[in-house]
Amino acid sequence: MILLILQARMGSTRLPGKVLKPIVNNIPSLYLQYERLSPSQKISKLIVATSHLPQDDIIETMCNQWQIPVFRGDEQNVLLRFYEAASLYQPDIIVRVTADCPLHHYKVIDWCIDQFQTLQVDYFSNSNEPPVLEDGWDTEVFSFSALKTACKEATKDYEKEHVTPYIKQSGKFKCAYQKYLSSNPNHYKLSMDNENDYKLIQLIFHHFFPNILFEVDEVINLLQNQPHLLNINQSSIINEGYLRSIQRERKE
C-alpha cells in the first residue's frame, strides 16, 4: 500500500490560514491541491494530517465536507504525527507532501514513486537542495520502516518538526535525489509562504483556469515566457522555515 500524507496547518506566521485561502474561482488552496493529486495512478490512499490545535479545527471540518480523510496529531512533533497517521494504515510506502504547494501535480507524485521503487532506496525526493530543487513540487517518498526508525531515534527539534531530516542525514538509509523536470530552474520559488507567493500562484492558476490540471512544464514555460511574473515574489526565500529551524538548533 502507498499512502500519501498531505501535511496542513492554519498557523503560518508569514501567511496565516494559507491552506484555505481562495486561489481561483473561490476554490481553497488545499482543495485545489487535493484535486491536482487525486488522479494519481500509484497512490492507494490520500489523507490530510493536521494538528490538535483548535485553530486547525476548520481543516478537519472542510476535509469532512470534501470527504477527505483527516488525521490530527502533535503540533510540533510532526514526525510523530506522520508515524501515528501512517500506523493506522500500515503502508509499505509513504509519500509526504506539504499543503503550501497548490501547484503540485499527480504526475510528479507517480514519477517519484516509480523512481523510489526502481532505485530500491529507503528515501527518494525530487527536491532537496541545489542542483536537485523543485520548489512547489517537493515530493518525498520513503518506506514505513524508515519512518518508524526515525520516529524512535530522532532527537533534534528540527528533525521532529520537518519529518525527514533524520532519514536523510543519519547515514542509516539509502537516499536518492533527482529532478522530475531537468529544465526546471532551481531558483523558482513556487511554494506559498507569504502574500507575494500567494499573488504569484493566483496569477498562475488564473492563467490556466478553468483547467486546474495544468502540468509542471506548462508552468515553467509560462514563467520563462513571462519572466516579469517572477518579480512578484523575488524577495521570497526557498525553504526559509526549514533554514530557520536549523539555525535555532545550532544556537541551542
JOCOR-V69648 format. One record per run of one state. SS is the DSSP state (helix for helix, strand for strand, loop for the rest). FROM is the first residue (numbers start at 1). TO is the last residue. If there is no record, write none. Layout:
ss:SS from:FROM to:TO
ss:SS from:FROM to:TO
//
This chain:
ss:loop from:1 to:1
ss:strand from:2 to:7
ss:loop from:8 to:17
ss:helix from:18 to:20
ss:loop from:21 to:21
ss:strand from:22 to:24
ss:loop from:25 to:26
ss:strand from:27 to:28
ss:helix from:29 to:38
ss:loop from:39 to:44
ss:strand from:45 to:51
ss:loop from:52 to:53
ss:helix from:54 to:66
ss:loop from:67 to:68
ss:strand from:69 to:73
ss:loop from:74 to:77
ss:helix from:78 to:87
ss:loop from:88 to:92
ss:strand from:93 to:98
ss:loop from:99 to:105
ss:helix from:106 to:119
ss:loop from:120 to:122
ss:strand from:123 to:125
ss:loop from:126 to:128
ss:strand from:129 to:129
ss:loop from:130 to:131
ss:strand from:132 to:132
ss:loop from:133 to:139
ss:strand from:140 to:143
ss:helix from:144 to:153
ss:loop from:154 to:156
ss:helix from:157 to:161
ss:loop from:162 to:164
ss:helix from:165 to:169
ss:loop from:170 to:174
ss:strand from:175 to:177
ss:loop from:178 to:194
ss:helix from:195 to:208
ss:loop from:209 to:215
ss:helix from:216 to:225
ss:loop from:226 to:226
ss:helix from:227 to:233
ss:loop from:234 to:239
ss:helix from:240 to:251
ss:loop from:252 to:252
//
